[in-house]
């Protein structure tokens, strides 16, 4: 019995900072190769949760979580409710029981920092990334503490967003972005309307197959456990100024500003100034931490405390993701 307890106790692992002087992420590695990470985390759930609340993210390295089966097992044991990926924005492939490729976005593109599904009425409190096959060059998953980002944004900007919230406008069926059938997991327009009504999304059918949606969300949330204020939105991620200048000009000339696949506004529908988005982007950049993946890495994030992105890469890359512990706050 003692050996089993030792195997699953904190004397069986080493705990340190991945990078000296930074809280994010906390690094946990095994002292011996026979530590079962799924059981270890379950047996020490209370302590792990306290670490996650403090640091925002934990990198479990050396436990060889290097397949969809191993990620599935970990999540099954350590997650009370796995979240299905509704209102998708990035192309992904489901490879197992609500385990997905992290993104099928072209490898030469950078994915900006964001908190998963911050635009949805329901988002995951937890998100796990599993490194099955890290790329040789690039392909990191940068992370950033949105508690600190909130503190670095000009208080006047925060006040405006606190008062107005933010609005996401999406257009479907114009040949850009994901089709609404994939985003809402249905071919039935009435099912789309029913889902949107129950999730605070305005629906406008432009014709039989072309859809525009609008949703207004809070830009600043309070963490339900710690009570800390966090910058929790996709306002910068999807603002038109985040497009390259030539792509932005081309799409606006072709589709009009209201017809862009994605665009963000203040919650009252007024434009968000480019200068405001740039100031917020600088706050993200100042808090972004990047580290190279190793095969078998498992990264656990509190999705309300830590944003993530993806760097461009060359060669092959397989990073899997699962998300769970859904939480909702529709009030503006």
MOLIN-V157639 format. One record per residue. N is the residue number from 1. SS is DSSP state (~ for helix, > for strand, _ for the rest). PHI is phi in whole degrees, 0 to 359 (NA if undefined). NEAR is the number of other C-alpha atoms within 8 Angstrom. Layout:
<<N:SS:PHI:NEAR> <N:SS:PHI:NEAR>>
This chain:
<<1:_:NA:4> <2:~:300:5> <3:~:296:6> <4:~:296:7> <5:~:297:8> <6:~:299:10> <7:~:296:12> <8:~:251:13> <9:_:262:11> <10:~:287:7> <11:~:284:7> <12:~:265:12> <13:>:228:11> <14:>:248:10> <15:>:240:8> <16:>:202:7> <17:>:275:12> <18:_:298:9> <19:_:235:5> <20:_:302:5> <21:_:91:5> <22:_:237:8> <23:_:283:7> <24:_:252:13> <25:_:270:12> <26:>:286:14> <27:>:253:12> <28:>:237:12> <29:>:233:11> <30:>:278:12> <31:_:274:7> <32:_:219:7> <33:_:284:7> <34:_:260:5> <35:_:282:11> <36:_:273:9> <37:~:297:8> <38:~:296:10> <39:~:287:9> <40:~:303:12> <41:~:294:10> <42:~:295:9> <43:~:295:8> <44:_:244:10> <45:~:304:8> <46:~:296:6> <47:~:290:7> <48:~:301:9> <49:~:298:8> <50:~:292:8> <51:~:297:11> <52:~:295:12> <53:~:293:9> <54:~:284:6> <55:~:268:11> <56:_:91:14> <57:>:206:13> <58:>:232:15> <59:>:258:12> <60:>:267:12> <61:>:238:13> <62:_:95:9> <63:_:262:13> <64:_:60:8> <65:_:272:12> <66:_:235:13> <67:_:203:9> <68:~:296:10> <69:~:296:7> <70:~:290:9> <71:~:293:12> <72:~:304:11> <73:~:297:9> <74:~:300:10> <75:~:291:10> <76:~:302:8> <77:~:280:9> <78:~:245:9> <79:_:226:9> <80:_:284:7> <81:_:211:7> <82:>:277:12> <83:_:261:11> <84:_:279:6> <85:_:277:6> <86:_:267:7> <87:_:53:8> <88:_:297:9> <89:_:235:7> <90:_:252:8> <91:_:295:9> <92:_:220:9> <93:_:242:8> <94:>:280:9> <95:_:251:9> <96:_:196:9> <97:_:291:6> <98:_:58:11> <99:_:253:13> <100:>:235:13> <101:>:296:13> <102:_:299:10> <103:_:188:9> <104:_:254:9> <105:_:296:7> <106:_:309:5> <107:_:289:9> <108:_:272:7> <109:_:259:8> <110:_:265:9> <111:>:258:8> <112:>:289:8> <113:>:298:13> <114:>:198:11> <115:_:262:13> <116:_:303:8> <117:_:59:9> <118:_:296:11> <119:_:273:9> <120:_:269:8> <121:_:289:10> <122:>:231:9> <123:>:229:11> <124:>:279:14> <125:>:282:12> <126:>:238:11> <127:>:218:13> <128:>:237:11> <129:>:247:13> <130:>:235:15> <131:>:267:16> <132:>:276:13> <133:>:212:10> <134:_:290:13> <135:_:288:12> <136:_:288:8> <137:>:230:7> <138:>:75:10> <139:_:78:14> <140:_:293:11> <141:_:247:11> <142:_:297:13> <143:>:228:12> <144:>:208:14> <145:>:276:13> <146:~:281:14> <147:~:294:11> <148:~:287:9> <149:~:298:14> <150:~:303:11> <151:~:291:7> <152:~:270:7> <153:_:281:11> <154:_:311:7> <155:~:306:6> <156:~:294:6> <157:~:294:9> <158:~:299:11> <159:~:297:8> <160:~:297:9> <161:~:292:14> <162:~:296:10> <163:~:284:6> <164:~:259:9> <165:_:70:16> <166:>:222:16> <167:>:238:15> <168:>:252:14> <169:>:247:13> <170:>:239:11> <171:>:240:13> <172:>:238:15> <173:_:93:10> <174:_:260:6> <175:_:94:5> <176:_:233:7> <177:_:74:7> <178:_:283:10> <179:_:290:8> <180:~:298:10> <181:~:298:9> <182:~:281:9> <183:~:295:11> <184:_:257:10> <185:_:57:8> <186:_:201:9> <187:_:259:5> <188:_:262:7> <189:~:296:7> <190:~:295:6> <191:~:294:8> <192:~:298:10> <193:~:297:9> <194:~:295:8> <195:~:298:8> <196:~:295:11> <197:~:299:9> <198:~:279:7> <199:_:240:9> <200:_:67:10> <201:>:240:11> <202:>:277:9> <203:>:245:10> <204:>:222:7> <205:>:277:9> <206:_:279:8> <207:_:196:6> <208:_:302:5> <209:_:236:8> <210:_:251:11> <211:>:232:13> <212:>:236:12> <213:>:236:12> <214:>:227:11> <215:>:220:11> <216:>:252:12> <217:>:228:13> <218:_:290:14> <219:_:268:12> <220:>:237:13> <221:>:244:9> <222:>:256:8> <223:_:298:11> <224:_:294:5> <225:_:259:4> <226:_:275:6> <227:_:78:7> <228:_:289:7> <229:>:281:10> <230:>:228:15> <231:>:278:11> <232:_:227:12> <233:_:193:14> <234:_:252:11> <235:_:301:13> <236:_:282:11> <237:_:307:9> <238:_:253:10> <239:_:294:13> <240:~:301:9> <241:~:288:9> <242:~:281:8> <243:_:283:8> <244:_:297:7> <245:~:302:7> <246:~:288:6> <247:~:292:8> <248:~:301:11> <249:~:297:8> <250:~:297:8> <251:~:291:10> <252:~:293:11> <253:~:293:7> <254:~:276:6> <255:~:247:9> <256:_:81:9> <257:~:299:6> <258:~:289:7> <259:~:260:8> <260:_:301:12> <261:_:307:10> <262:>:220:11> <263:>:200:12> <264:>:237:16> <265:>:220:14> <266:>:297:13> <267:_:298:12> <268:_:273:9> <269:_:92:7> <270:_:282:7> <271:>:294:7> <272:_:272:9> <273:_:296:6> <274:~:305:7> <275:~:295:6> <276:~:292:9> <277:~:298:13> <278:~:295:8> <279:~:295:9> <280:~:293:10> <281:~:300:9> <282:~:295:8> <283:~:295:11> <284:~:301:12> <285:~:302:7> <286:~:291:6> <287:~:250:10> <288:>:280:10> <289:>:243:8> <290:_:234:8> <291:_:216:7> <292:_:285:7> <293:_:291:9> <294:_:242:8> <295:_:302:10> <296:_:91:14> <297:_:297:18> <298:>:233:12> <299:>:252:11> <300:>:254:12> <301:>:238:13> <302:>:279:13> <303:_:293:12> <304:_:270:11> <305:_:259:12> <306:>:227:14> <307:>:268:14> <308:>:215:12> <309:>:210:12> <310:>:208:12> <311:_:276:12> <312:_:293:12> <313:>:202:11> <314:>:236:11> <315:_:84:7> <316:_:270:8> <317:_:205:8> <318:>:224:11> <319:>:243:12> <320:>:259:13> <321:>:218:12> <322:>:219:13> <323:>:219:12> <324:>:196:13> <325:>:57:12> <326:>:296:11> <327:>:221:8> <328:>:222:7> <329:_:206:6> <330:_:277:9> <331:_:290:5> <332:_:272:6>>
